[in-house]
Amino acid sequence: MYSVLRTIADLLEYPTEGLTELLKSAVGLKEIEEFAREALSRDLYELQAIYVETFDMSRETNLYLSYHIYGERSKRGLALAGLIELYSKYKFEYDKNELPDYIPTVLKFAASCSGECLEDKRFKALMAMLEKALDRIEANMPSGNPYVHLIKAAKAALAELGLHSRSKRGGSRPVHGKRQEARRR
């Protein structure tokens, strides 16, 4: 299932000429196969236009995790710095031309984690933020958009791997910190 996360991450990148080959081998979850079927029925330029309109031109469906959590507030910069530190701790290399919170990069990081990384509080917090961002993207995705299948596939893969808070708690609320829990009592 970790390889499925990697495939989803690759498919969430800007579509290029190599996409057709990737799509032909894209299996693992029903949603990935549905995306592949829809994407293969379109030409590359149409898929690129959909991608740009969906992820580059919309605040509600962009692929930057910290934006969905913090918007343009200064805490976003701290979150990005913390993410770089987390990647460094686990020797995860990413494309420095992208911000570290680019959701395909976060998915690749999740796919590469094992052992101590999976138990790291910061990794768990990152997965909770990812869950919240994916929920927001899915809720704001335009009707009929083929990329919704990849968002659903990412959520399903994270749940199957136990990296999604709903898979652990059975509820639909995002994971909150201790301070939030203390307020509820």
MIKE-913601 format. One record per residue (C-alpha): residue number from 1; residue in one letter; x, y negated, z. Coordinates in pm, 1 decimal. Layout:
// residues N
<rec NUM, 'A', <X, Y, Z>>
...
This chain:
// residues 185
<rec 1, 'M', <0.0, 0.0, 0.0>>
<rec 2, 'Y', <297.6, -233.3, 48.9>>
<rec 3, 'S', <368.3, -198.9, -324.6>>
<rec 4, 'V', <6.9, -301.8, -387.8>>
<rec 5, 'L', <70.5, -625.8, -196.0>>
<rec 6, 'R', <372.5, -685.1, -416.0>>
<rec 7, 'T', <163.6, -624.8, -730.6>>
<rec 8, 'I', <-103.5, -867.3, -610.3>>
<rec 9, 'A', <166.4, -1126.0, -540.2>>
<rec 10, 'D', <308.5, -1082.2, -890.2>>
<rec 11, 'L', <-38.1, -1113.9, -1046.7>>
<rec 12, 'L', <-104.1, -1434.5, -850.7>>
<rec 13, 'E', <196.1, -1598.9, -1017.0>>
<rec 14, 'Y', <143.2, -1821.8, -1320.5>>
<rec 15, 'P', <58.0, -1592.2, -1614.2>>
<rec 16, 'T', <336.2, -1549.5, -1872.4>>
<rec 17, 'E', <406.3, -1326.3, -2172.7>>
<rec 18, 'G', <506.1, -1034.6, -1944.9>>
<rec 19, 'L', <162.6, -1029.8, -1784.0>>
<rec 20, 'T', <15.6, -776.4, -2028.0>>
<rec 21, 'E', <264.3, -507.9, -1925.0>>
<rec 22, 'L', <205.8, -580.0, -1556.8>>
<rec 23, 'L', <-171.1, -563.9, -1609.4>>
<rec 24, 'K', <-149.8, -227.7, -1784.1>>
<rec 25, 'S', <22.4, -81.9, -1478.0>>
<rec 26, 'A', <-191.8, -268.9, -1222.8>>
<rec 27, 'V', <-364.6, -0.5, -1020.3>>
<rec 28, 'G', <-413.6, 65.3, -653.0>>
<rec 29, 'L', <-737.0, -107.6, -560.6>>
<rec 30, 'K', <-1067.1, -144.0, -744.2>>
<rec 31, 'E', <-1034.5, -523.5, -732.9>>
<rec 32, 'I', <-690.9, -517.1, -900.3>>
<rec 33, 'E', <-825.4, -296.6, -1177.6>>
<rec 34, 'E', <-1124.8, -530.2, -1218.5>>
<rec 35, 'F', <-890.6, -829.9, -1249.5>>
<rec 36, 'A', <-676.9, -640.8, -1502.0>>
<rec 37, 'R', <-982.6, -555.2, -1711.9>>
<rec 38, 'E', <-1105.1, -916.5, -1711.8>>
<rec 39, 'A', <-759.4, -1062.6, -1775.1>>
<rec 40, 'L', <-687.9, -825.6, -2064.2>>
<rec 41, 'S', <-1013.9, -936.4, -2229.6>>
<rec 42, 'R', <-879.3, -1293.9, -2250.9>>
<rec 43, 'D', <-586.9, -1439.0, -2439.1>>
<rec 44, 'L', <-287.4, -1567.1, -2244.4>>
<rec 45, 'Y', <-365.6, -1935.6, -2302.2>>
<rec 46, 'E', <-718.7, -1898.1, -2168.0>>
<rec 47, 'L', <-586.8, -1717.7, -1859.2>>
<rec 48, 'Q', <-323.8, -1988.8, -1807.7>>
<rec 49, 'A', <-594.1, -2256.6, -1830.3>>
<rec 50, 'I', <-805.8, -2073.8, -1572.5>>
<rec 51, 'Y', <-501.5, -2037.1, -1346.5>>
<rec 52, 'V', <-413.8, -2407.9, -1364.1>>
<rec 53, 'E', <-772.7, -2517.1, -1308.9>>
<rec 54, 'T', <-815.1, -2276.1, -1017.4>>
<rec 55, 'F', <-487.6, -2300.3, -829.1>>
<rec 56, 'D', <-315.8, -2620.4, -942.6>>
<rec 57, 'M', <-605.3, -2863.3, -977.6>>
<rec 58, 'S', <-815.2, -2774.5, -673.5>>
<rec 59, 'R', <-739.7, -2840.9, -308.2>>
<rec 60, 'E', <-989.0, -2573.9, -202.4>>
<rec 61, 'T', <-827.7, -2293.8, -402.9>>
<rec 62, 'N', <-459.9, -2388.3, -418.7>>
<rec 63, 'L', <-204.0, -2121.1, -329.3>>
<rec 64, 'Y', <-25.3, -2306.7, -48.3>>
<rec 65, 'L', <-102.3, -2145.7, 283.6>>
<rec 66, 'S', <-13.4, -2436.7, 512.1>>
<rec 67, 'Y', <-232.0, -2674.7, 311.1>>
<rec 68, 'H', <-536.7, -2461.5, 396.6>>
<rec 69, 'I', <-445.6, -2475.2, 765.2>>
<rec 70, 'Y', <-304.6, -2828.3, 812.0>>
<rec 71, 'G', <-396.2, -3025.3, 500.8>>
<rec 72, 'E', <-160.1, -3320.3, 461.0>>
<rec 73, 'R', <-92.6, -3359.1, 836.6>>
<rec 74, 'S', <263.1, -3367.8, 968.6>>
<rec 75, 'K', <219.6, -3025.4, 1131.1>>
<rec 76, 'R', <241.7, -2882.8, 781.7>>
<rec 77, 'G', <611.9, -2972.1, 763.6>>
<rec 78, 'L', <675.1, -2797.2, 1096.2>>
<rec 79, 'A', <491.2, -2489.9, 969.9>>
<rec 80, 'L', <705.4, -2483.2, 654.9>>
<rec 81, 'A', <1024.2, -2511.3, 862.3>>
<rec 82, 'G', <905.6, -2230.5, 1089.6>>
<rec 83, 'L', <831.9, -2013.7, 788.3>>
<rec 84, 'I', <1182.1, -2067.9, 648.9>>
<rec 85, 'E', <1319.9, -1966.6, 988.8>>
<rec 86, 'L', <1103.6, -1651.9, 994.1>>
<rec 87, 'Y', <1215.7, -1555.2, 642.6>>
<rec 88, 'S', <1576.8, -1610.4, 742.6>>
<rec 89, 'K', <1542.4, -1398.7, 1058.0>>
<rec 90, 'Y', <1430.8, -1099.9, 847.6>>
<rec 91, 'K', <1668.7, -1176.2, 558.1>>
<rec 92, 'F', <1384.4, -1231.7, 314.4>>
<rec 93, 'E', <1495.4, -1407.9, -4.7>>
<rec 94, 'Y', <1240.4, -1615.4, -192.6>>
<rec 95, 'D', <1234.9, -1850.8, -488.6>>
<rec 96, 'K', <1358.9, -2182.0, -347.6>>
<rec 97, 'N', <1186.1, -2362.6, -637.2>>
<rec 98, 'E', <858.0, -2292.0, -456.0>>
<rec 99, 'L', <750.7, -2395.9, -108.1>>
<rec 100, 'P', <787.8, -2104.6, 134.9>>
<rec 101, 'D', <413.7, -2099.3, 203.0>>
<rec 102, 'Y', <323.2, -2018.2, -159.3>>
<rec 103, 'I', <78.0, -1731.3, -106.6>>
<rec 104, 'P', <246.2, -1493.8, -355.8>>
<rec 105, 'T', <570.6, -1545.5, -158.5>>
<rec 106, 'V', <393.9, -1481.0, 173.1>>
<rec 107, 'L', <244.5, -1161.0, 28.7>>
<rec 108, 'K', <589.5, -1047.0, -88.4>>
<rec 109, 'F', <724.9, -1115.8, 259.7>>
<rec 110, 'A', <441.8, -913.1, 417.0>>
<rec 111, 'A', <518.0, -630.6, 172.8>>
<rec 112, 'S', <882.9, -633.4, 278.3>>
<rec 113, 'C', <821.9, -632.0, 654.5>>
<rec 114, 'S', <865.5, -326.5, 871.4>>
<rec 115, 'G', <954.1, -237.5, 1227.8>>
<rec 116, 'E', <1037.7, -538.3, 1444.6>>
<rec 117, 'C', <904.4, -782.0, 1185.0>>
<rec 118, 'L', <554.0, -634.0, 1206.3>>
<rec 119, 'E', <555.5, -687.2, 1584.2>>
<rec 120, 'D', <690.4, -1043.6, 1570.4>>
<rec 121, 'K', <437.8, -1294.8, 1711.6>>
<rec 122, 'R', <520.1, -1541.6, 1436.8>>
<rec 123, 'F', <458.2, -1277.9, 1169.2>>
<rec 124, 'K', <121.6, -1196.0, 1326.5>>
<rec 125, 'A', <34.6, -1567.6, 1338.2>>
<rec 126, 'L', <135.2, -1596.6, 972.8>>
<rec 127, 'M', <-96.7, -1308.5, 882.1>>
<rec 128, 'A', <-384.2, -1476.9, 1071.4>>
<rec 129, 'M', <-320.2, -1799.7, 878.1>>
<rec 130, 'L', <-304.8, -1603.2, 553.2>>
<rec 131, 'E', <-638.1, -1443.2, 634.6>>
<rec 132, 'K', <-795.0, -1783.6, 696.8>>
<rec 133, 'A', <-652.0, -1927.3, 374.2>>
<rec 134, 'L', <-766.3, -1629.7, 165.4>>
<rec 135, 'D', <-1116.6, -1658.6, 314.5>>
<rec 136, 'R', <-1124.6, -2029.3, 222.3>>
<rec 137, 'I', <-996.6, -1967.0, -129.6>>
<rec 138, 'E', <-1250.4, -1690.3, -187.9>>
<rec 139, 'A', <-1537.6, -1905.3, -55.4>>
<rec 140, 'N', <-1441.8, -2190.7, -290.6>>
<rec 141, 'M', <-1356.2, -1986.2, -598.7>>
<rec 142, 'P', <-1562.8, -2086.2, -902.9>>
<rec 143, 'S', <-1826.1, -1833.8, -1008.6>>
<rec 144, 'G', <-1702.5, -1585.1, -1267.5>>
<rec 145, 'N', <-1335.4, -1662.4, -1201.5>>
<rec 146, 'P', <-1128.6, -1344.4, -1254.8>>
<rec 147, 'Y', <-876.7, -1446.4, -985.7>>
<rec 148, 'V', <-1134.8, -1387.1, -713.5>>
<rec 149, 'H', <-1059.8, -1015.6, -758.7>>
<rec 150, 'L', <-696.6, -1069.9, -658.6>>
<rec 151, 'I', <-796.9, -1267.8, -350.5>>
<rec 152, 'K', <-1033.0, -986.3, -249.5>>
<rec 153, 'A', <-761.9, -729.1, -325.3>>
<rec 154, 'A', <-513.5, -914.5, -103.9>>
<rec 155, 'K', <-763.6, -919.4, 182.3>>
<rec 156, 'A', <-839.7, -548.8, 136.9>>
<rec 157, 'A', <-471.5, -452.3, 121.0>>
<rec 158, 'L', <-390.3, -654.7, 433.5>>
<rec 159, 'A', <-680.1, -489.2, 616.5>>
<rec 160, 'E', <-575.6, -141.9, 505.5>>
<rec 161, 'L', <-221.5, -207.2, 629.2>>
<rec 162, 'G', <-351.5, -336.2, 962.1>>
<rec 163, 'L', <-218.6, -685.6, 887.2>>
<rec 164, 'H', <-562.5, -846.9, 881.7>>
<rec 165, 'S', <-715.9, -947.2, 1216.2>>
<rec 166, 'R', <-1054.3, -798.5, 1124.5>>
<rec 167, 'S', <-891.7, -458.2, 1079.1>>
<rec 168, 'K', <-778.6, -469.6, 1443.3>>
<rec 169, 'R', <-1069.3, -638.7, 1615.7>>
<rec 170, 'G', <-1366.4, -548.8, 1401.4>>
<rec 171, 'G', <-1489.2, -909.4, 1406.2>>
<rec 172, 'S', <-1491.5, -1170.6, 1139.1>>
<rec 173, 'R', <-1332.9, -1455.8, 1336.7>>
<rec 174, 'P', <-968.7, -1547.7, 1280.3>>
<rec 175, 'V', <-715.4, -1465.3, 1548.6>>
<rec 176, 'H', <-669.2, -1750.9, 1795.8>>
<rec 177, 'G', <-381.2, -1829.7, 2027.2>>
<rec 178, 'K', <-382.3, -1790.2, 2406.4>>
<rec 179, 'R', <-479.2, -2155.1, 2454.4>>
<rec 180, 'Q', <-792.6, -2102.9, 2247.2>>
<rec 181, 'E', <-876.6, -1783.2, 2438.8>>
<rec 182, 'A', <-834.7, -1968.5, 2771.0>>
<rec 183, 'R', <-1085.4, -2234.3, 2657.9>>
<rec 184, 'R', <-1347.1, -1968.1, 2591.3>>
<rec 185, 'R', <-1331.8, -1828.9, 2945.7>>
